[in-house]
């Protein structure tokens, strides 16, 4: 009974059906988010040798493979409905990297190193962009900003680079973040079209 009205059997079935659909959708999204986390860690591990050759040539500690890994968080955030999904995925991705031994120079700080960029992605996804290509722009900015936040966090916590090396490191992180952000936006657009929320 609600407000003195007894629901009919038909209304109860419709209500149960809506709840079931919501639970199923949430379950599918959780599975998709876990797959994005694992795919990001594996992709980073796969391109690390080539990325390390480039960063060694530039005498910087990284900035390329992390952007690719974060791209999967951007896609996960763009293709699911939760407001803070990227932060959750970042934490899961960091724990996955820790369990798989893909910690790099961050060591046990790796979950935090992924959580912070995940939160940055979530904040970028909250931007009120109502243009026809709003989601693509958000994905681009999210990957760019999260790559920069990951690079800055790594420098503050581990590297302590001199200014000239830090500048190159930040520029490489920004460029790789921009490229991966563009790719993430295209994937989101192909999957869902431009959705302005």
C-alpha positions in Angstrom: 0.0 0.0 0.0 1.3 3.4 -0.9 -0.7 6.6 -0.1 -3.7 4.5 0.5 -3.6 2.8 -2.8 -3.1 -0.9 -3.1 -1.0 -1.9 -6.1 -2.5 -4.3 -8.6 -0.7 -7.5 -9.6 0.1 -5.9 -13.0 1.7 -2.9 -11.3 3.7 -5.2 -9.0 5.0 -7.2 -12.0 6.0 -4.0 -13.8 7.8 -2.7 -10.6 9.6 -6.1 -10.1 10.5 -6.1 -13.8 12.1 -2.6 -13.6 14.1 -3.6 -10.5 15.3 -6.8 -12.2 16.4 -4.8 -15.3 18.2 -2.3 -13.1 20.0 -5.1 -11.2 21.0 -6.8 -14.5 22.3 -3.6 -16.0 24.3 -2.9 -12.8 25.7 -6.5 -13.0 26.7 -6.0 -16.6 28.3 -2.7 -15.9 30.3 -4.1 -13.0 31.6 -6.9 -15.3 32.5 -4.4 -18.0 34.3 -2.2 -15.5 36.4 -5.1 -14.2 37.3 -6.0 -17.8 38.3 -2.4 -18.5 40.6 -2.5 -15.4 42.3 -5.8 -16.4 42.6 -4.7 -20.0 44.2 -1.4 -18.9 46.8 -3.2 -16.8 47.5 -5.8 -19.6 47.7 -3.1 -22.3 50.2 -1.1 -20.2 52.3 -4.3 -19.6 52.2 -5.1 -23.4 53.5 -1.7 -24.6 55.9 -1.0 -21.7 59.0 -2.3 -23.7 58.3 0.0 -26.6 57.3 2.9 -24.4 60.4 2.5 -22.3 62.6 2.7 -25.4 61.1 6.1 -26.2 61.2 7.4 -22.7 64.8 6.2 -22.2 65.8 8.1 -25.3 64.2 11.2 -23.8 65.7 10.5 -20.4 62.4 10.6 -18.6 60.9 8.0 -16.3 57.6 7.3 -18.2 54.5 9.1 -19.3 53.3 7.0 -22.3 52.0 3.6 -21.1 50.1 5.1 -18.2 48.0 7.2 -20.6 47.0 4.0 -22.5 46.1 2.3 -19.2 44.0 5.3 -18.2 42.2 5.2 -21.5 40.3 2.1 -20.4 39.1 4.0 -17.3 37.9 6.8 -19.5 36.0 4.3 -21.7 34.6 2.6 -18.7 33.4 5.9 -17.2 31.9 7.0 -20.5 30.0 3.8 -21.2 28.5 3.2 -17.8 26.0 5.2 -15.7 27.8 5.6 -12.3 29.0 9.0 -11.4 32.2 7.9 -9.7 33.0 4.7 -11.7 36.4 5.9 -12.9 37.7 6.4 -9.3 36.4 2.9 -8.3 38.0 1.4 -11.5 41.3 3.2 -10.8 41.5 1.7 -7.4 40.6 -1.8 -8.8 43.2 -1.3 -11.6 45.8 -0.3 -9.1 45.2 -3.3 -6.9 45.2 -5.5 -10.0 48.6 -4.1 -11.0 49.9 -4.7 -7.5 48.7 -8.4 -7.6 50.1 -8.9 -11.1 53.5 -7.4 -10.1 53.1 -4.5 -12.6 54.0 -1.8 -10.1 56.9 -0.1 -11.8 58.6 2.6 -9.8 55.5 3.3 -7.6 55.6 0.1 -5.6 52.8 -0.2 -3.0 51.6 3.3 -3.9 50.3 2.0 -7.2 46.6 1.8 -6.0 46.7 5.5 -5.0 48.6 6.3 -8.2 45.6 5.0 -10.2 42.9 6.2 -7.8 43.8 9.8 -8.2 43.7 9.9 -12.0 40.4 8.0 -11.8 38.9 10.7 -9.6 40.2 13.3 -12.1 38.4 11.4 -14.9 35.2 11.4 -12.9 35.5 15.2 -12.4 36.1 15.8 -16.1 33.1 13.6 -17.0 30.9 15.9 -14.8 31.7 18.9 -17.1 28.4 20.3 -18.5 29.2 20.1 -22.1 26.1 20.1 -24.2 27.6 20.3 -27.7 27.0 17.6 -30.3 30.4 16.1 -29.5 30.3 16.7 -25.8 31.2 13.2 -24.7 34.1 13.1 -27.1 35.5 16.3 -25.7 35.0 15.1 -22.1 36.8 11.8 -22.9 39.7 13.8 -24.5 40.0 16.2 -21.5 39.6 13.3 -19.0 42.5 11.3 -20.4 44.6 14.4 -20.8 44.0 15.6 -17.3 44.3 12.2 -15.7 47.6 11.5 -17.5 49.0 14.8 -16.2 47.8 14.1 -12.6 49.4 10.6 -12.8 52.7 12.2 -13.9 52.7 14.9 -11.3 51.8 12.4 -8.5 54.7 10.1 -9.6 57.1 13.1 -9.6 56.0 14.3 -6.2 56.1 10.9 -4.6 59.0 9.2 -6.3 61.0 10.9 -9.0 61.7 14.5 -7.8 62.8 15.5 -11.3 64.7 18.7 -12.2 62.6 21.3 -13.9 63.9 20.7 -17.5 63.3 16.9 -17.2 60.0 17.4 -15.5 58.9 19.7 -18.4 59.6 17.0 -21.0 58.0 14.4 -18.8 54.8 16.5 -18.5 54.7 17.2 -22.2 55.0 13.5 -23.1 52.3 12.6 -20.6 50.1 15.4 -22.0 50.6 14.3 -25.6 50.0 10.6 -24.9 47.0 11.5 -22.8 45.6 13.6 -25.6 46.1 10.8 -28.2 44.5 8.2 -25.9 41.7 10.5 -24.9 40.9 11.1 -28.6 40.8 7.3 -29.1 38.6 6.8 -26.0 36.2 9.4 -27.3 35.9 7.7 -30.6 35.2 4.3 -29.0 32.5 5.8 -26.8 31.0 7.6 -29.7 31.0 4.5 -31.9 29.4 2.5 -29.1 26.8 4.9 -27.7 26.8 7.9 -30.1 27.2 11.4 -28.7 25.2 11.4 -25.4 25.0 14.7 -23.6 24.0 14.1 -20.0 
